Amino acid sequence: MARIKLKLGENEIEVDSRDFYVDNQTLGEIIENMSSHLPESHAKVVYETEPITTEIPAQSGLESLEDAEIFEPEFNEPTYIAPNEVKSKLRILETSRFFDSPRTVTETVEQLREYGWSASPLDVSKVLAKMASNKEMLKNSSENRTHYFVKEALVAN
């Protein structure tokens, strides 16, 4: 959701919408377009003519954190992960408690996609089956569907 509010003197424009996406590149353009609807004598868009020089590059909150990954599934294509990387990504899902309840391979592939990763269902299935055979995860089959979950989930049930 985007909310932009311009208040210049007694004039005010506020846009609150779920219908468009605003990022740092388009924000100036949107503000300039909104300003054009205010009386000309009151609206003025000011741009910096000299670049701001700092020793530390400007970063958003998430970019300043180590190991932070930013992904917005509705705006970006997921990154393909090789079969040898699937297990480490499944460990991330396990850490986020995804496997606390029984999950199918399809649900797991969809969750990986939500995290910004694309993997073959066959590769995910092979890794989950191997983790189950190594007792790293539990496996339950019923009604021709196999579900995988962590050991802690068994204690909770």
C-alpha positions as CSV (number, residue, x, y, z in Angstrom):
1,M,0.0,0.0,0.0
2,A,1.2,3.5,-0.8
3,R,0.3,6.6,1.1
4,I,1.7,9.9,-0.1
5,K,0.7,13.2,1.5
6,L,1.6,16.6,0.2
7,K,0.8,19.7,2.3
8,L,1.8,23.1,1.0
9,G,0.3,25.9,2.9
10,E,-3.5,25.4,3.2
11,N,-3.5,23.0,0.2
12,E,-3.2,19.3,0.8
13,I,-3.3,16.2,-1.4
14,E,-3.2,12.7,0.0
15,V,-3.1,9.5,-2.1
16,D,-3.8,6.3,-0.3
17,S,-3.9,3.3,-2.7
18,R,-3.4,-0.4,-2.9
19,D,-3.5,-0.1,-6.7
20,F,0.0,1.0,-7.5
21,Y,3.6,0.3,-6.4
22,V,5.9,3.1,-5.3
23,D,9.7,2.7,-5.1
24,N,12.6,5.1,-4.8
25,Q,12.9,5.5,-8.5
26,T,9.3,6.5,-9.1
27,L,8.6,8.5,-5.9
28,G,9.9,11.8,-7.3
29,E,7.8,11.5,-10.4
30,I,4.6,10.8,-8.4
31,I,5.2,13.7,-6.1
32,E,5.8,16.0,-9.1
33,N,2.6,14.8,-10.7
34,M,0.6,15.3,-7.5
35,S,2.1,18.8,-7.0
36,S,0.8,19.8,-10.5
37,H,-2.7,19.6,-9.0
38,L,-1.9,22.2,-6.3
39,P,-2.1,25.9,-7.2
40,E,1.1,26.8,-9.1
41,S,2.0,29.6,-6.7
42,H,2.2,27.1,-3.8
43,A,3.6,23.9,-5.3
44,K,7.3,23.6,-5.9
45,V,9.3,20.4,-6.3
46,V,12.9,20.9,-5.2
47,Y,15.7,18.6,-6.5
48,E,19.2,18.6,-5.0
49,T,21.6,20.0,-7.6
50,E,24.7,18.8,-5.7
51,P,25.1,15.2,-4.9
52,I,25.3,14.4,-1.2
53,T,28.7,12.9,-0.4
54,T,29.0,10.5,2.4
55,E,31.5,7.9,3.2
56,I,28.8,5.3,3.9
57,P,26.5,4.6,1.0
58,A,22.8,5.1,1.7
59,Q,21.1,1.8,2.5
60,S,17.6,0.8,3.5
61,G,17.1,-1.0,6.7
62,L,17.2,-4.6,5.2
63,E,20.2,-3.9,3.0
64,S,22.2,-2.9,6.0
65,L,21.7,-6.3,7.6
66,E,24.0,-9.2,6.8
67,D,22.3,-12.2,5.2
68,A,19.1,-10.3,4.7
69,E,17.3,-11.2,1.5
70,I,14.7,-9.0,0.0
71,F,12.1,-10.6,-2.2
72,E,8.7,-9.4,-3.3
73,P,7.1,-12.3,-5.2
74,E,4.6,-10.2,-7.0
75,F,7.3,-8.0,-8.6
76,N,10.3,-10.3,-9.0
77,E,11.0,-13.7,-10.7
78,P,12.3,-16.3,-8.3
79,T,16.0,-17.4,-8.5
80,Y,16.6,-20.9,-9.6
81,I,18.4,-23.0,-7.0
82,A,20.5,-26.0,-8.1
83,P,19.7,-29.4,-6.7
84,N,22.7,-29.3,-4.3
85,E,21.4,-26.1,-2.7
86,V,17.9,-27.4,-2.0
87,K,18.7,-28.9,1.4
88,S,20.1,-25.6,2.7
89,K,17.0,-23.8,1.6
90,L,14.8,-26.4,3.3
91,R,16.8,-25.8,6.5
92,I,15.8,-22.2,6.2
93,L,12.1,-23.2,5.9
94,E,12.6,-25.5,8.9
95,T,14.1,-22.7,11.0
96,S,11.1,-20.5,10.1
97,R,8.9,-23.3,11.5
98,F,7.4,-24.2,8.2
99,F,7.7,-27.9,8.8
100,D,6.1,-27.7,12.3
101,S,2.9,-29.0,10.5
102,P,3.0,-31.8,7.9
103,R,3.8,-30.4,4.4
104,T,3.6,-31.9,0.9
105,V,6.2,-31.5,-1.7
106,T,3.9,-29.1,-3.6
107,E,3.4,-26.9,-0.5
108,T,7.2,-26.9,0.0
109,V,7.9,-25.8,-3.6
110,E,5.3,-23.0,-3.2
111,Q,6.9,-21.8,0.0
112,L,10.4,-21.8,-1.5
113,R,8.9,-19.6,-4.3
114,E,7.5,-17.2,-1.6
115,Y,11.1,-16.9,-0.3
116,G,12.3,-16.1,-3.9
117,W,13.6,-19.5,-4.9
118,S,12.5,-21.7,-7.7
119,A,13.3,-25.5,-7.5
120,S,12.1,-28.5,-9.3
121,P,9.5,-30.5,-7.4
122,L,11.5,-33.7,-8.2
123,D,14.6,-32.2,-6.7
124,V,12.7,-31.1,-3.6
125,S,11.0,-34.5,-3.3
126,K,14.4,-36.3,-3.5
127,V,16.0,-34.1,-0.8
128,L,12.9,-34.4,1.5
129,A,12.9,-38.2,1.1
130,K,16.7,-38.4,1.8
131,M,16.2,-36.2,4.9
132,A,13.4,-38.5,6.1
133,S,15.6,-41.6,5.5
134,N,18.4,-40.0,7.5
135,K,15.9,-39.3,10.3
136,E,16.4,-35.5,9.9
137,M,12.7,-35.2,9.2
138,L,9.7,-37.4,9.6
139,K,7.5,-38.7,6.8
140,N,3.9,-39.7,6.9
141,S,2.0,-41.2,3.9
142,S,-1.8,-41.2,3.7
143,E,-4.3,-41.2,0.8
144,N,-1.5,-41.3,-1.8
145,R,0.1,-38.1,-0.4
146,T,3.3,-37.9,1.5
147,H,3.8,-35.2,4.2
148,Y,7.1,-34.2,5.8
149,F,7.5,-32.5,9.2
150,V,10.1,-32.0,11.9
151,K,10.5,-34.2,14.9
152,E,9.3,-31.4,17.3
153,A,5.9,-31.4,15.5
154,L,5.5,-35.1,16.5
155,V,5.9,-34.1,20.2
156,A,3.4,-31.3,19.8
157,N,0.7,-33.5,18.3
